[in-house]
Structures are given as structure tokens and as C-alpha cells.
Amino acid sequence: MQGTGGFDLGGRVALVTGGARGIGAAAVRALHEAGARVVIADVADKQGLELAAALGEGALFLHLDVAEERAWAGAIRKAVDAFGALDVLVNNAGIANAAPIEKFTTAKWNAVIAVNLTGVFFGCRAVVPRMKEQGGGSIINMSSVDGLRGSPATHAYTAAKFGVRGMSQSLAVELGPFGIRVNSVHPGYVRTRMTARIDPEHLDIPLGRPGRASEIADTIVFLASDASSFTTGAEFVVDGGMIAGIPRR
């Protein structure tokens, strides 16, 4: 089956965390359209179940809090039991908060690091044994343009996204001999529930508009497919040119 961008994911199984909403849901739809069977993993049960029902055959919802270490083994097992394999992991789940550093509480810090960084670590660690057994796979870790530069008041978010970037590279080096590819994706401003309070008029985006979740999803499908078979340890910036120049404002 030829799906998004002409990439064929027929016969493959993908698990997408934070897959019920926003970029995650767009990734789920794009992977499914390209022929993959997809596990939607999220804490948003209602939206996840509705998305799985809308997609029909080849889509399954699992409740998963990525920050719960013990939950990961069960999620991987259920995905394999349902579809027989697990070829692609998209570590997309994320949260954000903000405050000036002197008001940035330990609770704010711990909440974001638990989901955005430790949750990615848990996911990678849990899926690797299965991918080694299968002889390969693709791990796609969602970072951000804020994993490439500083951003005021979003200290935990920025630290976590830099961490995802570094962890993706260390895993790419370690897991390459096993045929497991690991890459990071760095979206710019995309209109989602998380970014609803940000005014895009205050951002310098050379292409002149916010990104669409589907445009990030297209990159994810590419990285899940054989079209990226020689690509690992790479950083894919999908930001409309946002970090390419000096801000005008």
C-alpha cells in the first residue's frame, strides 16, 4: 500500500506515544494511511479510543503514562500480542510549563522531565530487546527547535528536548550494529493544544505561517520507512525556517 508521500509501511507495526491528539494523532493517521498497523498510546482515553475507532482495522488504543516505568513492558507486550511485531516507536508524548527561573518550582521541573525525557528513555529501553530480536527497527524521538537553542521561561522543556537530542545520538551509535535506527525530529511552531497560547505573529517564520501537524507526520512516516534506511543519529528540523536566521523582532 502506498500511503503518505508514497512511502510503503505495509506489514509494519508502529507505537505512537501521545498518539491521541495533536502531532501524535497526525502521525497515527499518516502511518496508518501508509499501511502500518498502529498502536495509539496515551493517557487521553476518550480521544484515543475515538481515533482508533475512526481508523478501524489496524488501529489499537492502549492507555499508557510514559512516565510510569512498569507500564512500558505491558504496552510493548500488548502491541506485539495484537499485531505480532513492533517495528517503529514514535516517542511523541510531551507536556510543557513555563516560569522565570527564580519562580520555576521543583514540581514544574520534575513533571516535564518525567514525561519529556525520562519517558523517552523508558520507551527506548523497553522496545530495544524486541527490535533486536526482530533484526532492526526505527525509533523516532520528538525533540523541538527548543532542543537546538534556548527559550526563555521553558527551562525544563528546553533541557528535556536537548536531552532527547543527545540520547537519540548515543542510541544511534549503540544500536546501529543491530539494525536499529534512531533519529530526532525538531518541530517549530505547530498549532496544537500545547501551543494555543503562543501568538505566531511574535515568531519569525520565513515561510510566513505556522506548521501543520500533518507536515511533522510526513517526516515521521519517512523515518519509519525504508526511504530512510541509511539515516540514523540525524536531527530533522521541520520549522519553516524559524531557526535559520537572526530574529527580526
Order of alpha helices (4+ residues) and beta strands (2+ residues): beta-alpha-beta-alpha-beta-alpha-beta-alpha-alpha-beta-alpha-beta-alpha-beta
